[in-house]
Amino acid sequence: MDRLMKYKASPSNCKPLRLNVSGTAGSGESYLIKALVKVVREIFQENSAAKVICPTGNSANLIDGMTLHSFLKVPIRHRIRSGDMTAPTSTTLEIIQNNCTGVKLLCVDEKSMIGKTTLGWMEFMASYGNDERNEWNSDWSWGGIPAVVFVGDEVQLPHVCDSPVYMPPSNKNKGDVESPAKLHGVMVWREFNEVVVLGQSIRQAGDKSQLKSALLSLREYKTTPQQARWWRMFQWDELKRKYGTEKMLYMADNAVFVFPTHELEWAHNKRQLQTANRDVPVAKITSNNTGPHARVAESDKAQGLPRLLYLCKGAKVCLTSNLSVEHGLHNGDTGHIEDIIYENGRSPKDGLPDVVIVNIPKYTGPPFLEDHPKLVPIVSIERRIDCNCCKRTQIPLRLGWAATFHRCQGITVGVGEPNRYIVIHPGRAKFESLNPGALFVALSRAKYAGDDDTIPDFAWNPNYLLNDDQ
């Protein structure tokens, strides 16, 4: 805050702040961001003085921010990979300038999910955000924003299809050498030469000290034999013997099941769907595809829209697109289907449903039905395929009984949350070696390890047996 106070008193004599804040999961990063935003807005008497951006809609919603793609119009994957850094023009330029006008503090959360290429694009687009540069800040990065703060935990899940910001370009990797965005990202990260470390975990504080200690050891791969035996106490059958079948069934009904692979994720969702199908029909929903590549493109090539979708009343689902982040409708938000509507006698054989009604507990927007403020009508949307010449139209939902490790970052587990518990399948040891930090991310969602009467927030998957070596 001292730097920003100096900036307010004498902007031309102030050195820009580029700060890196590191803290493990639950160490109060979100609280810190909200506190910084509140103070900066009070100092400058403008809401626009402080902005928060995140790589995902889920994390943005948790701290009342925006996605970095929306705020800075960072291009989607196929353009990012091309390496062609073209200056924004027209509407895109206008949006960036509107978003950046008056910004004195820009906080970036979940920094572990931002790689060199994305970081390079972020600063590049932000550099066009100030259309009224002064002589004294014309050489500043980030479009002259006085304070840019990156917050997060480097040990948590890394970015996908990108290189860590702290790794210098390698001559062995031709892409690193030739990509202007990656090279620019490396240079940008070197500016963040001031560091603050949040050393205390708040989420597992107080009477949760044993869980906190075990998590910190797991984070640094220093788990002791005693801690390994303690982790084994949370195997499904052990908890079942301690708390009884009824409580464990309650956990199963109110938990998100986390898996290392999409195959295991789908297998669990399929079992849940088959169970639901005993009482209600399941709609097979095929996407509408335009262009030669759309019919075969997987969902990760179609901005989250699947080729084929199975839904039914009562199914637990997640949004696959950011529909309205400010109202809680973001990628990964969870709810349950209340109805699937086909008008005028249509059925799943006739194409996409007209609307899917979903009960989304975190929805905060205006009610569509006054008596049911959490019911949200979800309609089909159109998205471009990564090839940029084809399109897909589909309902932006996926089954949500299970998730992969990479999807669980940002999930909040506990009382009052859509997911009360988390049940974890760690996978083979090779998975953790290829995805360092994945198990820690999943386990750190939990706040409570249980007591004699109350079941813990987490458990190991019933089909997984944890031994000392694992």
C-alpha positions in Angstrom: 0.0 0.0 0.0 3.0 2.3 0.6 3.8 2.2 -3.1 0.3 3.2 -4.1 0.2 6.0 -1.6 3.4 7.3 -3.1 1.9 7.0 -6.6 -1.2 9.0 -5.5 1.0 11.7 -4.0 3.5 11.9 -6.9 2.8 9.6 -9.9 5.9 10.7 -11.9 8.3 9.8 -9.0 6.8 6.4 -8.3 8.4 3.1 -9.3 5.8 0.5 -10.6 5.1 -2.5 -8.3 5.4 -6.0 -9.7 4.7 -8.3 -6.8 4.7 -12.1 -6.5 2.6 -13.4 -3.6 3.0 -17.1 -2.8 1.0 -19.1 -0.4 -0.2 -22.7 -0.1 -3.9 -23.6 -0.5 -6.0 -22.2 2.3 -3.4 -19.6 3.4 -5.7 -16.7 2.9 -4.9 -15.6 -0.7 -8.5 -14.8 -1.5 -8.9 -12.9 1.7 -5.8 -10.9 0.9 -7.0 -10.1 -2.6 -10.4 -8.9 -1.3 -8.7 -6.7 1.4 -6.4 -5.1 -1.2 -9.2 -4.4 -3.5 -11.3 -2.8 -0.8 -8.5 -0.6 0.5 -7.3 0.5 -3.0 -10.9 1.5 -4.0 -11.2 3.5 -0.8 -7.9 5.3 -1.3 -8.7 6.3 -4.9 -12.5 6.6 -4.4 -13.2 4.6 -7.5 -14.3 1.0 -8.0 -12.3 0.9 -11.2 -9.1 1.5 -9.3 -8.7 -2.2 -8.4 -9.5 -5.2 -10.6 -9.1 -8.9 -10.2 -8.6 -11.4 -13.0 -8.2 -15.2 -13.0 -7.6 -17.9 -15.6 -10.9 -19.7 -14.9 -14.5 -18.6 -14.3 -14.7 -20.7 -11.1 -11.8 -18.9 -9.4 -13.0 -15.5 -10.8 -16.5 -16.1 -9.2 -15.0 -16.9 -5.8 -13.3 -13.5 -5.6 -15.7 -11.4 -7.6 -13.3 -11.0 -10.5 -13.3 -11.6 -14.3 -11.5 -14.2 -16.4 -8.3 -12.9 -17.9 -9.7 -13.8 -21.4 -12.6 -11.5 -20.8 -10.7 -8.7 -19.2 -7.7 -8.6 -21.5 -9.2 -10.4 -24.5 -6.3 -12.9 -24.4 -6.9 -15.1 -27.5 -8.1 -18.7 -27.2 -5.7 -21.7 -27.6 -5.4 -22.0 -31.3 -4.4 -18.4 -31.7 -2.1 -18.6 -28.7 -0.2 -21.6 -30.1 0.3 -19.8 -33.4 2.6 -17.3 -31.8 1.3 -14.4 -34.0 1.1 -11.5 -31.6 -1.2 -9.1 -33.4 -2.2 -5.8 -31.8 -5.9 -5.6 -30.8 -8.1 -3.4 -33.0 -11.7 -2.2 -33.2 -14.1 -3.6 -30.6 -11.4 -5.7 -28.9 -9.2 -2.7 -28.4 -12.1 -0.7 -27.1 -13.0 -3.4 -24.5 -9.5 -3.6 -23.3 -9.2 0.1 -22.9 -12.6 0.3 -21.1 -11.5 -2.4 -18.7 -8.1 -0.9 -17.9 -9.1 2.7 -17.6 -8.4 4.0 -14.1 -6.9 0.7 -12.9 -4.2 1.3 -10.2 -4.1 -2.3 -8.9 -4.4 -5.4 -11.0 -4.5 -8.7 -9.0 -4.0 -12.0 -10.9 -5.1 -15.1 -8.9 -4.3 -18.8 -9.5 -0.9 -17.9 -11.0 0.1 -21.6 -11.2 -2.3 -22.0 -14.1 -0.7 -19.2 -16.1 2.2 -20.3 -18.3 4.8 -18.3 -20.3 2.7 -18.0 -23.4 -0.4 -16.8 -21.6 1.6 -14.3 -19.5 3.2 -12.9 -22.6 -0.2 -12.4 -24.2 -1.6 -10.8 -21.0 1.0 -8.1 -20.8 1.0 -7.6 -24.5 -2.8 -6.9 -24.5 -2.6 -4.8 -21.3 0.0 -2.6 -23.0 -2.8 -1.3 -25.2 -5.2 -0.7 -22.3 -4.0 2.9 -21.5 -4.9 5.3 -24.4 -3.7 8.3 -22.3 -0.1 7.4 -21.4 1.9 10.2 -19.8 5.5 10.8 -20.4 6.6 9.5 -17.0 4.8 6.1 -17.4 5.2 5.5 -21.2 7.9 2.9 -20.5 6.0 1.0 -17.9 4.8 -2.5 -18.6 1.2 -3.5 -18.3 -0.1 -0.4 -20.0 1.2 1.9 -17.2 -0.7 0.1 -14.4 1.1 1.1 -11.1 0.7 -2.2 -9.3 0.4 -5.7 -10.7 0.2 -8.5 -8.1 0.3 -12.2 -9.0 -1.1 -14.5 -6.2 -1.2 -18.3 -5.9 0.8 -21.4 -5.1 3.4 -22.7 -7.6 3.0 -26.2 -6.2 -0.7 -26.4 -7.3 -1.8 -27.7 -10.6 0.2 -26.3 -13.5 -1.1 -24.8 -16.7 -2.1 -27.0 -19.6 -0.2 -27.0 -22.9 2.2 -24.3 -21.7 5.6 -23.9 -20.0 6.1 -22.6 -16.4 6.9 -18.9 -16.2 10.0 -19.6 -14.1 11.6 -21.8 -16.7 14.0 -20.0 -19.1 13.8 -20.8 -22.9 15.5 -24.1 -23.8 17.4 -24.6 -27.0 16.2 -28.2 -26.9 12.6 -27.0 -27.2 12.2 -25.2 -30.6 8.8 -23.9 -29.6 10.3 -22.1 -26.6 12.9 -20.4 -28.8 10.7 -19.4 -31.7 7.5 -18.3 -29.9 7.4 -14.5 -29.4 4.7 -14.9 -26.8 6.8 -17.3 -24.7 9.9 -15.2 -24.9 7.9 -12.2 -23.9 6.3 -14.1 -21.0 9.8 -14.9 -19.7 10.8 -11.2 -19.8 7.6 -10.1 -18.1 8.0 -12.6 -15.3 11.5 -11.3 -14.6 10.0 -7.9 -13.7 8.2 -9.5 -10.7 11.2 -9.1 -8.4 9.4 -8.4 -5.1 8.0 -11.4 -3.2 5.7 -12.0 -0.3 5.1 -15.5 1.2 2.0 -16.3 3.1 3.3 -18.9 5.6 0.2 -19.9 7.6 -2.6 -22.1 6.4 -5.9 -20.7 7.6 -8.3 -23.2 6.1 -6.9 -26.1 8.2 -5.9 -23.9 11.3 -6.7 -24.4 15.0 -8.1 -27.9 15.8 -7.3 -29.0 12.3 -3.5 -28.8 12.9 -3.0 -32.5 12.1 -4.6 -32.2 8.7 -2.6 -29.0 8.1 0.7 -30.7 9.0 0.0 -33.7 6.8 -0.9 -31.5 3.9 2.2 -29.3 4.2 4.4 -32.5 4.2 2.5 -33.8 1.2 3.0 -30.5 -0.6 6.8 -30.8 -0.3 6.9 -34.6 -0.7 8.1 -35.1 2.8 5.3 -37.3 4.2 6.5 -39.3 7.2 5.7 -43.0 7.9 3.4 -41.8 10.8 1.6 -39.4 8.4 1.2 -42.1 5.8 -0.5 -44.3 8.4 -2.7 -41.3 9.4 -3.8 -40.9 5.7 -4.8 -44.6 5.6 -7.4 -43.9 8.3 -9.5 -42.2 5.6 -10.0 -45.3 3.4 -13.6 -45.9 2.7 -14.0 -49.1 4.6 -12.1 -47.7 7.6 -14.6 -44.8 7.8 -17.5 -47.1 7.2 -16.5 -49.2 10.2 -16.1 -46.0 12.4 -19.2 -44.0 11.3 -21.6 -46.6 9.9 -23.1 -47.3 6.5 -25.7 -44.5 6.7 -23.3 -41.7 7.2 -21.1 -43.0 4.3 -24.0 -43.2 2.0 -24.8 -39.6 2.9 -21.2 -38.7 2.0 -21.4 -40.5 -1.3 -24.6 -38.7 -2.2 -23.2 -35.3 -1.4 -19.6 -35.6 -2.6 -17.7 -34.9 -5.8 -15.6 -37.9 -6.8 -12.2 -36.9 -8.2 -10.2 -39.1 -10.6 -6.9 -39.0 -12.3 -8.2 -39.8 -15.8 -11.2 -38.9 -18.0 -11.9 -42.6 -18.4 -12.4 -43.2 -14.7 -14.4 -39.9 -14.4 -16.8 -41.1 -17.2 -17.1 -44.6 -15.6 -18.4 -43.1 -12.4 -20.7 -40.6 -14.1 -22.0 -43.5 -16.2 -22.8 -45.6 -13.1 -24.7 -42.7 -11.5 -26.6 -42.1 -14.8 -27.6 -45.8 -15.0 -28.8 -45.7 -11.4 -30.9 -42.6 -12.2 -32.2 -44.3 -15.3 -34.1 -46.8 -13.1 -36.6 -44.0 -12.3 -36.3 -41.4 -15.1 -35.5 -41.5 -18.8 -32.1 -40.4 -20.1 -32.0 -37.9 -23.0 -29.2 -38.6 -25.6 -28.3 -35.1 -26.9 -26.3 -34.9 -30.0 -24.6 -31.6 -30.9 -25.2 -29.7 -34.2 -22.0 -29.4 -36.1 -21.0 -27.2 -39.0 -17.8 -27.9 -41.0 -15.6 -30.9 -41.7 -13.8 -31.0 -38.3 -16.7 -30.3 -36.0 -18.2 -33.9 -36.1 -15.0 -35.5 -34.8 -13.7 -32.7 -32.5 -13.4 -33.6 -28.8 -14.9 -31.2 -26.3 -11.4 -29.7 -25.5 -11.2 -28.6 -29.1 -14.7 -27.1 -29.0 -14.4 -24.8 -26.0 -15.9 -27.4 -23.7 -19.0 -28.4 -25.8 -19.2 -32.2 -26.1 -20.3 -34.1 -29.2 -22.7 -36.2 -27.2 -24.4 -35.5 -24.0 -26.5 -37.7 -21.7 -28.8 -35.9 -19.3 -31.8 -36.7 -17.1 -33.9 -35.1 -14.4 -32.1 -35.0 -11.1 -28.6 -35.4 -12.7 -25.8 -33.5 -11.1 -24.3 -31.3 -13.8 -21.6 -28.6 -14.3 -21.5 -25.7 -16.7 -18.9 -25.9 -19.4 -18.8 -22.2 -20.3 -18.7 -18.9 -18.6 -22.3 -17.7 -19.2 -22.4 -14.9 -16.6 -19.5 -15.0 -14.1 -20.8 -12.0 -12.2 -24.0 -13.9 -11.5 -22.4 -17.2 -10.6 -22.8 -18.9 -14.0 -19.2 -19.9 -14.7 -17.4 -22.8 -16.1 -17.5 -25.6 -13.4 -20.5 -24.2 -11.5 -22.6 -27.1 -10.1 -26.3 -27.8 -10.0 -29.0 -30.4 -10.5 -31.4 -30.7 -13.5 -35.0 -30.0 -12.7 -36.4 -30.5 -16.2 -35.5 -31.0 -19.9 -38.0 -29.2 -22.2 -38.8 -30.0 -25.8 -41.5 -27.8 -27.2 -44.2 -28.6 -29.7 -44.0 -32.4 -29.3 -40.3 -32.6 -30.1 -38.1 -35.3 -28.4 -34.3 -36.0 -28.2 -34.5 -37.7 -31.6 -35.5 -34.4 -33.1 -32.4 -32.5 -32.0 -31.3 -30.3 -29.1 -33.7 -29.5 -26.3 -35.2 -26.0 -26.2 -34.1 -25.5 -22.6 -32.7 -27.4 -19.7 -33.8 -26.1 -16.3 -31.0 -26.3 -13.7 -31.1 -25.6 -10.0 -27.8 -23.7 -9.4 -27.3 -22.9 -5.7 -24.6 -20.3 -6.4 -26.7 -18.3 -8.9 -27.1 -14.7 -7.7 -28.7 -13.0 -10.8 -32.3 -11.9 -11.2 -34.7 -14.8 -10.8 -36.4 -16.3 -13.9 -39.1 -17.6 -11.6 -39.9 -15.5 -8.5 -40.8 -18.5 -6.4 -37.7 -20.4 -7.4 -34.7 -17.9 -7.6 -32.1 -20.6 -8.1 -33.7 -22.2 -11.2 -31.8 -21.2 -14.3 -32.8 -22.0 -17.9 -29.8 -23.2 -19.9 -30.1 -23.0 -23.7 -27.7 -24.2 -26.4 -24.8 -22.0 -27.4 -22.5 -21.9 -30.4 -18.7 -22.1 -30.2 -15.9 -22.3 -32.8 -13.8 -25.3 -33.1 -10.0 -24.8 -32.6 -9.5 -25.0 -36.4 -11.5 -21.7 -36.5 -13.4 -22.8 -39.6 -16.0 -25.0 -38.0 -18.7 -24.5 -35.3 -20.6 -26.6 -32.8 -23.9 -25.9 -31.1 -24.7 -27.8 -27.8 -26.1 -27.4 -24.3 -23.1 -26.1 -22.2 -23.4 -28.8 -19.5 -21.5 -32.0 -18.5 -22.3 -34.6 -15.9 -21.0 -33.5 -12.5 -21.0 -36.4 -10.2 -17.3 -36.8 -10.9 -14.4 -34.6 -12.0 -10.7 -34.9 -12.8 -8.0 -33.5 -10.7 -7.4 -30.6 -13.0 -11.1 -29.6 -12.8 -11.2 -29.7 -9.0 -8.8 -26.7 -8.5 -11.0 -23.9 -7.2 -13.7 -26.2 -5.9 -14.8 -25.4 -2.4 -15.9 -28.3 -0.2 -17.9 -27.9 3.0 -21.2 -26.9 4.7 -23.4 -24.9 2.4 -21.4 -25.7 -0.7 -22.7 -27.7 -3.7 -20.1 -30.3 -2.9 -20.2 -31.1 0.8 -17.4 -33.7 0.6 -14.7 -34.8 -1.8 -13.8 -38.5 -2.5 -10.4 -39.0 -4.1 -9.0 -41.7 -6.4 -5.2 -41.0 -6.4 -4.4 -43.2 -9.4 -1.0 -44.8 -9.9 2.2 -43.3 -8.6 3.1 -42.4 -12.2 0.2 -40.0 -12.4 1.5 -37.9 -9.5 5.0 -37.9 -11.0 3.6 -36.6 -14.3 1.2 -34.1 -12.5 3.1 -32.9 -9.5 0.8 -31.3 -6.9 -2.4 -32.9 -8.2 -3.1 -35.0 -5.0 -2.2 -32.0 -2.8 -4.7 -29.8 -4.7 -7.5 -32.3 -4.2 -6.9 -33.0 -0.5 -6.4 -29.3 0.3 -10.1 -28.7 -0.7 -10.9 -30.3 2.7 -11.1 -28.2 5.9 -11.9 -30.9 8.5 -10.6 -34.4 9.2 -13.6 -35.4 11.3 -14.0 -36.4 15.0 -15.7 -39.2 16.9 -19.1 -38.2 15.7 -18.6 -36.1 12.5 -17.4 -37.6 9.3 -14.4 -35.9 7.6 -14.7 -33.7 4.5 -12.8 -36.2 2.4 -12.2 -39.9 1.9 -10.3 -42.2 -0.4 -12.4 -43.8 -3.2 -14.1 -47.1 -2.2 -12.4 -48.9 -5.1 -8.9 -47.7 -4.1 -6.7 -49.3 -1.4 -4.0 -47.1 0.0 -0.8 -48.8 1.3 2.2 -47.3 3.0 4.3 -47.2 -0.1 1.7 -45.1 -2.0 
